[in-house]
Amino acid sequence: MAFPIEPPIEPMLAKPTPDIPTDDGWIYEPKWDGFRALVFRDGTEVYVQSRDRKPLNRYFPEILDPLRAVCGADARFVLDGEVVIADPDGGLDFDALLLRIHPAESRVRMLAEGSPASFVAFDCLADGDDDLRESPFAERRERLQRLLDDPPTSVHLTPSTTDPATARHWFDAFEGAGLDGVMGKRASDPYAPGKRTMAKIKHARTADCVVAGFRWHKNGPGTLVGSLLLGLWNAEGRLQHVGVTSSFTMAKRAELVEFLEPYRRGGLDDHPWRDWALAEAAAAGEGRRLPGATSRWNRGKDLSWEPVRPELVCEVGFDHLQGDRFRHAATFRRWRPDRAPADCRYDQLAETPPALLADLFARETHRG
């Protein structure tokens, strides 16, 4: 027998929305910070597909048997969801997911035993022989609930609500568990592969950061700035590299070359990252790969950098931290000449108390 829908297919996507929509007809869910995954099942045969339509089975072998156990031995379905890994504190660990994309099967197996992944389902594209992609989301959600009425411990049905107040509570209270925000889906919408028909409402904050270096743009080394390297001072007085901002037009990239030039003079003298720069230079001189440069994680990108005196401060927008770094590239807002670099510390960032994922799953999933 064949899968109810043959893979690969494009997943339905979401567009950024500034706030939680409150008009009628919306269904809200938490936004999970994991790997998007579509699960195709025909009895014992299971195929897990990534967002970019690549197979994921070999990287997350521990979720295959639980998926085979859903709804009996002969079940056939196609689910949309997210592969996540919980950390020991009960939050989500995105870095642990990244470690799984490794060529050595032995390492993947070892990581699977030490930090097992789970699958969180949030849509049902097919149930048995029924292709549900043209059905309204409210009906697909009902099918999904029936399929996951009594799932294995590592397969979860995402919470859902029609109450905007509950969605706001999830948005505010569960960020400490690693949740990425809230999703909004219209109850009447079909499943639209590749279309941005869902709404995603993500956390957005600002921080004042030290600009401690930059990288050249791949299309204009020496003439275009690609990204600014950002730093924050920690409690021990060390400048931590927290991420980059690269949200510039091509015209602005050219202007930045001239703007940063005065700060490049003596840029390495007493620089907080001097040891990092010297190690890179030594490696390059010996023909070795620079630390943090080209690797399988960044797909051949050159991550070498140019130091500048850490005297500039810029304000950036970010969604949330992953450990001590920005989870995604920050958005440049403006220069802050009124801010002292020494004041760019971690303690300016609002702390969100951790919340266990179990708390979220234990809450009533249908209110309003």
JONOR-V356147 format. One record per residue. RES is the residue in three letters. OMEGA is omega as a letter, one per 30 degrees, with the letter a starting at -180 (none if undefined). BURIAL is 1 if it has 24 or more other C-alpha atoms within 12 Angstrom, else 0. Layout:
{{RES | OMEGA | BURIAL} {RES | OMEGA | BURIAL}}
//
This chain:
{{MET | l | 0} {ALA | l | 0} {PHE | l | 1} {PRO | l | 1} {ILE | a | 1} {GLU | l | 1} {PRO | f | 1} {PRO | l | 0} {ILE | l | 1} {GLU | l | 1} {PRO | l | 1} {MET | a | 1} {LEU | a | 1} {ALA | l | 1} {LYS | l | 0} {PRO | l | 0} {THR | a | 0} {PRO | a | 0} {ASP | a | 0} {ILE | l | 1} {PRO | a | 1} {THR | l | 0} {ASP | a | 0} {ASP | l | 0} {GLY | l | 0} {TRP | l | 1} {ILE | a | 1} {TYR | l | 1} {GLU | l | 1} {PRO | l | 1} {LYS | a | 1} {TRP | l | 1} {ASP | a | 1} {GLY | l | 1} {PHE | l | 1} {ARG | a | 1} {ALA | l | 1} {LEU | a | 1} {VAL | l | 1} {PHE | a | 1} {ARG | l | 1} {ASP | a | 1} {GLY | a | 1} {THR | a | 1} {GLU | a | 1} {VAL | l | 1} {TYR | a | 1} {VAL | a | 1} {GLN | l | 1} {SER | l | 1} {ARG | a | 1} {ASP | l | 0} {ARG | l | 0} {LYS | l | 0} {PRO | l | 1} {LEU | a | 1} {ASN | a | 1} {ARG | a | 1} {TYR | a | 1} {PHE | a | 1} {PRO | a | 1} {GLU | a | 1} {ILE | a | 1} {LEU | l | 1} {ASP | l | 1} {PRO | l | 1} {LEU | l | 1} {ARG | a | 1} {ALA | a | 1} {VAL | l | 1} {CYS | l | 1} {GLY | a | 0} {ALA | a | 0} {ASP | a | 0} {ALA | l | 1} {ARG | a | 1} {PHE | l | 1} {VAL | a | 1} {LEU | l | 1} {ASP | a | 1} {GLY | a | 1} {GLU | l | 1} {VAL | a | 1} {VAL | l | 1} {ILE | l | 1} {ALA | l | 1} {ASP | a | 1} {PRO | a | 0} {ASP | l | 0} {GLY | l | 0} {GLY | l | 1} {LEU | a | 1} {ASP | a | 1} {PHE | l | 1} {ASP | l | 1} {ALA | l | 1} {LEU | a | 1} {LEU | a | 0} {LEU | a | 1} {ARG | a | 1} {ILE | a | 1} {HIS | a | 0} {PRO | a | 0} {ALA | a | 0} {GLU | a | 0} {SER | l | 0} {ARG | l | 0} {VAL | l | 1} {ARG | l | 1} {MET | l | 0} {LEU | l | 1} {ALA | l | 1} {GLU | a | 0} {GLY | a | 0} {SER | a | 1} {PRO | l | 1} {ALA | l | 1} {SER | l | 1} {PHE | l | 1} {VAL | a | 1} {ALA | l | 1} {PHE | l | 1} {ASP | l | 1} {CYS | a | 1} {LEU | l | 1} {ALA | l | 1} {ASP | a | 1} {GLY | l | 1} {ASP | a | 0} {ASP | l | 0} {ASP | a | 1} {LEU | a | 1} {ARG | l | 1} {GLU | a | 0} {SER | l | 1} {PRO | a | 1} {PHE | l | 1} {ALA | l | 1} {GLU | l | 1} {ARG | l | 1} {ARG | l | 1} {GLU | l | 1} {ARG | a | 1} {LEU | l | 1} {GLN | l | 1} {ARG | l | 0} {LEU | a | 1} {LEU | l | 1} {ASP | a | 0} {ASP | a | 0} {PRO | l | 1} {PRO | a | 0} {THR | a | 0} {SER | l | 1} {VAL | a | 1} {HIS | l | 1} {LEU | a | 1} {THR | l | 1} {PRO | a | 1} {SER | l | 1} {THR | l | 1} {THR | a | 1} {ASP | l | 1} {PRO | l | 1} {ALA | l | 0} {THR | l | 1} {ALA | l | 1} {ARG | l | 1} {HIS | l | 0} {TRP | a | 1} {PHE | a | 1} {ASP | a | 1} {ALA | a | 1} {PHE | l | 1} {GLU | l | 1} {GLY | l | 1} {ALA | l | 1} {GLY | l | 1} {LEU | a | 1} {ASP | a | 1} {GLY | a | 1} {VAL | l | 1} {MET | l | 1} {GLY | a | 1} {LYS | l | 1} {ARG | a | 1} {ALA | a | 1} {SER | a | 0} {ASP | l | 1} {PRO | l | 1} {TYR | a | 1} {ALA | a | 1} {PRO | l | 1} {GLY | a | 0} {LYS | l | 0} {ARG | a | 0} {THR | l | 1} {MET | l | 1} {ALA | l | 1} {LYS | a | 1} {ILE | a | 1} {LYS | l | 1} {HIS | l | 1} {ALA | a | 1} {ARG | l | 0} {THR | l | 1} {ALA | l | 1} {ASP | a | 1} {CYS | l | 1} {VAL | l | 1} {VAL | a | 1} {ALA | l | 1} {GLY | l | 1} {PHE | l | 1} {ARG | l | 1} {TRP | l | 1} {HIS | a | 1} {LYS | a | 0} {ASN | a | 0} {GLY | l | 0} {PRO | a | 0} {GLY | a | 0} {THR | a | 0} {LEU | l | 1} {VAL | l | 1} {GLY | a | 1} {SER | l | 1} {LEU | l | 1} {LEU | a | 1} {LEU | l | 1} {GLY | l | 1} {LEU | l | 1} {TRP | l | 1} {ASN | a | 0} {ALA | l | 0} {GLU | l | 0} {GLY | l | 0} {ARG | l | 0} {LEU | a | 1} {GLN | l | 1} {HIS | a | 1} {VAL | l | 1} {GLY | a | 1} {VAL | l | 1} {THR | a | 1} {SER | a | 1} {SER | a | 1} {PHE | l | 0} {THR | l | 0} {MET | l | 0} {ALA | l | 0} {LYS | l | 0} {ARG | l | 1} {ALA | l | 1} {GLU | a | 0} {LEU | l | 1} {VAL | l | 1} {GLU | a | 0} {PHE | a | 0} {LEU | a | 1} {GLU | l | 0} {PRO | a | 0} {TYR | l | 1} {ARG | a | 1} {ARG | a | 0} {GLY | a | 0} {GLY | a | 1} {LEU | a | 0} {ASP | l | 0} {ASP | l | 0} {HIS | l | 1} {PRO | a | 1} {TRP | a | 1} {ARG | a | 1} {ASP | l | 0} {TRP | a | 1} {ALA | a | 1} {LEU | l | 0} {ALA | l | 0} {GLU | a | 1} {ALA | l | 0} {ALA | l | 0} {ALA | l | 0} {ALA | l | 0} {GLY | l | 0} {GLU | l | 0} {GLY | l | 0} {ARG | l | 0} {ARG | a | 0} {LEU | l | 1} {PRO | l | 0} {GLY | a | 0} {ALA | a | 1} {THR | l | 0} {SER | l | 0} {ARG | a | 0} {TRP | a | 0} {ASN | l | 0} {ARG | l | 0} {GLY | l | 0} {LYS | l | 0} {ASP | a | 0} {LEU | l | 1} {SER | a | 1} {TRP | l | 1} {GLU | l | 1} {PRO | l | 1} {VAL | l | 1} {ARG | a | 1} {PRO | a | 1} {GLU | a | 1} {LEU | l | 1} {VAL | l | 1} {CYS | l | 1} {GLU | l | 1} {VAL | l | 1} {GLY | l | 1} {PHE | l | 1} {ASP | l | 1} {HIS | l | 1} {LEU | l | 1} {GLN | a | 1} {GLY | l | 0} {ASP | a | 0} {ARG | l | 1} {PHE | a | 1} {ARG | l | 1} {HIS | l | 1} {ALA | a | 1} {ALA | l | 1} {THR | l | 1} {PHE | l | 1} {ARG | a | 0} {ARG | l | 0} {TRP | l | 0} {ARG | l | 0} {PRO | l | 0} {ASP | a | 0} {ARG | l | 0} {ALA | l | 0} {PRO | a | 1} {ALA | a | 1} {ASP | a | 1} {CYS | a | 1} {ARG | l | 1} {TYR | a | 1} {ASP | l | 0} {GLN | a | 0} {LEU | l | 1} {ALA | l | 0} {GLU | l | 0} {THR | l | 0} {PRO | l | 0} {PRO | l | 0} {ALA | a | 1} {LEU | l | 1} {LEU | l | 1} {ALA | l | 0} {ASP | a | 0} {LEU | a | 1} {PHE | a | 1} {ALA | a | 0} {ARG | l | 0} {GLU | a | 0} {THR | l | 1} {HIS | l | 0} {ARG | l | 0} {GLY | none | 0}}
//
